[in-house]
Amino acid sequence: MYGWHPKAPLGTSWQGKAWGIRVIYYFHSGMMPLYLLAALGKNEKANLSAEEKQSLAKAVTELVAYWRRRNEQGIH
């Protein structure tokens, strides 16, 4: 998916240089905002399951469809 980066590190002040969390976000284009889909502690989970990936992909599909409809209607 365009703009999908499942393991972007984000530092936290209490964990210093270890960068303690991973974020999953989605950016499509200027037609819709950047969405934070999940934030996980590195110690919580190494990878997403196939079911979790599928669920996130479905959410992204719905978000894109919503923003396309909204932009076609000229709603800002």
N, C-alpha and C positions, 0 to 999 in steps of 0.2 A: 504494500500500500504506500502511496505517496506520503512522505513525511513521517512515516512510522519508524520510531527508534526505540525498541523495547528496553534498552539497557543504558539510558543516559544517566550518568552519575550526578548526584547533587550533594554537595557537602553539607554537613550539619556542624554547628559550633561545638556540640558536646562530643563529637567523634573525630574532630581534627582532620588530619590528612587522610584518614581511612575512608572518607566519603561513605557514610553509612546507609544511604537509601538509593533506590533505583526508581525511576519514574517511567510511566508509559503514557505518552501523550500523542495527540493527533493534530496535525496541521494540514489543511487542505489547500487553502488559498486565502486571498483577501476577502472572499465572499462570506467567510464564517470565522468565528474566533478559534483560537487555539484551545484544545480541550485536554485537561488532565484526566486521564482515564483511571490511573491507579498509581499508588506510591507504596513501595514495599521496602521494608528493612532488609538489608543484605543477609542478615542472619535468619530471616523468616523463610525465604524461598529463593532457590537458585534460578529456576525457570518456571514458566507458565505451562500448565497442562494443555493438551490439545483442546479440551472442552473450554478452558478459560480463554484461549486464543480465539476460538470460534465465537464465544460470547462477546468478546471485545470487537471482533470483526463485524458482528451483527449490529452492535451499538453504533459503530462508525458509519455503516451503511445507512442506518436510520437518521443519524445526525446530518449526513450529507444530503439525503433526500429532503429532510425538513428545511435546510438552508436553501436548497435549490428552489423549493416551492415558495419560500418566503421571499427570496430575491426576485422571482418571476412576478410576484404580486406587488413588488415595490414597497414592501413593508420594511421599515428601518428602525 
